[in-house]
Amino acid sequence: MEQFEVVGGARLAGEATVAGAKNSVLKVMAASLLAEGTTTLSNVPDIGDVPIMSEVLRGLGAEVAGHAPDITITVPEELGFEADYQHVRRIRGSVCVLGPLLARAGRARVALPGGDAIGSRALDLHVMGLERLGAVFDNAHGYLVAEAGQLTGAQIWLDFPSVGATENILMAAVLAKGTTTIDNAAREPEIVDLCEMLAAMGAQIGGIGTSTLQIEGVDRLRPAPHDVVPDRIVAGTWAFAAAMTQGEIRVRGAGHEHLDIVLDKLAQTGASITTYDDGFVVNCTSRPRAVDVVTLPYPGFPTDLQPMAIALNSVADGVAFVTENIFEGRFMFIDELVRLAADVRTDGHHAIVRGRERLSGAPVRATDIRAGAALVLAGVVADGVTTIADAFHIDRGYQHFVETLTELGAQIRRLGADETLL
């Protein structure tokens, strides 16, 4: 497996341009299944999950052509209904084909998904919502099997504002008969992005951007071009990189309004934040101060940036408390960060981080996409050399990660499989 090798001690400075969001592109790719014909997507990120999702769609009968930043998806009149284990096991986002398949094909057989090891992410809310619309489910031989005749609108209350459940229910409801209301729906910018694409396809959706979505089902949708929303998590990663390395990075192509709480936390560390129409600048001229973080559903602090918050606090001045409320497995990477001499203790879903002036380079392993990126940034501020194994995780969510870091001044290179064995 490939590794990243980082030589510590760099101050990162320059510009980083953000592409489309990983957490949105997979869902809008699935949404293309709702309309026969050709859908064109632009601002598609050049990341590892996109070709995997393309294979999932091809297995359902669609044709996917092109390459980031522009792809086309041509959907036939008759869809397949089975998303096989070979591809679904690799990315959890592929489970979002469930709603479109029930809406278009009336049945679905979707392998239980894989993806990042960040804790249990049960599909109970997905199933509950789709059952309320009229689907019948069974779990057999590692597959989630569902059938539905005519889906019918319903009142659905989510116990937790699950992004995935909101997306699957929404994509099924747009072709259901009658009105569906989703209460306590997720409000993430990626949900808004999906709603805007569906609306352009002819869906009738009210309450976009709020916790209550009202969907009036229509008979059919038509393909529509769509520009994927910028990746706020990648933008936030570069923002943390600037503060951690006492550097200055201008992030282009990302809406700062999607990162209000993140940029506020960075301002509390002592960094200066300047916002522009096309992005923002983070400038930090001294050692950052420790800052407490609590992850919550949007508009709260995103769980995907929690590893970066812990990595920053590991070199900050003071003690910070980080609370993880979304995924219990997010703390798995802390054992790897401790290998770099970070002082982090955990108690349930709380972490106490005591900052050190410097970390110490060592071999570590990426446990998921965001943990991998955080470990790379920790390597940048560590003495000596850090190698990050299982680099494929980072490639799943970050476009041209090594190239961007190099342009910002980091000493980083990708080691091929042969080199990692030396």
Secondary structure, DSSP 8 states (H G I E B T S, - for coil): --EEEEES----EEEEE--B-HHHHHHHHHHGGGSSEEEEEES----THHHHHHHHHHHTT-EEEEETTEEEEEE-SS---EE-HHHHTT-GGGGGGHHHHHHHTSEEEEE------SS---SHHHHHHHHHTT-EEEEETTEEEEE-SS-B--EEE-SS--HHHHHHHHHHHTTSBSEEEEET----HHHHHHHHHHHHTT-EEESTTSSEEEEE--S------EE--B-HHHHHHHHHHHHHTT-EEEEESS-GGGGHHHHHHHHHTT-EEEEETTEEEEE--S--B---EEB-STTSB-GGGHHHHHHHHTTSBSEEEEE--S-GGGGGGHHHHHTTT-EEEEETTEEEEE--S-EE--EEE--SHHHHHHHHHHHHTEESEEEEE-THHHHTT-TTHHHHHHHHT-EEEEE-HHHHT-
